[in-house]
Amino acid sequence: LISRFPLIPMIRMIACALLLGAALTGCKSQGTLAAEAIGCRVAEVDVVKSAYSREGSTTRWCVRCQNKLYQCTSNPQRDRTECRPAEIPGPCGQ
């Protein structure tokens, strides 16, 4: 008979590695994505209420950094983000 109990530590180790990998590669906030795209520090970026947030969009949003308003777009996987100065009036409001 082969005991199944020696596999438990290996399964735990694999599960921990998968969780750590998921934590390190994803789940970036809209503010973090925008900061990387426009060259601001994360602490300087404020996500602002906009037509996009009222519609519940997760791939389009507006941010303010250093008194400038930006319109940002991301793909659903959040591995590509682009931000450009927002048009006023427009979906970013104001």
Buried (B, 14 or more C-beta within 10 A) or exposed (E): EEEEEEEEEEEEEEEEEEEEEEEEEEEBEBBBBBBBBBEBEBEBBEBBEBEBBEEEBEBBBBBBBEEEBBBBBBEEEBEEBBBEEBEEEEBBBE
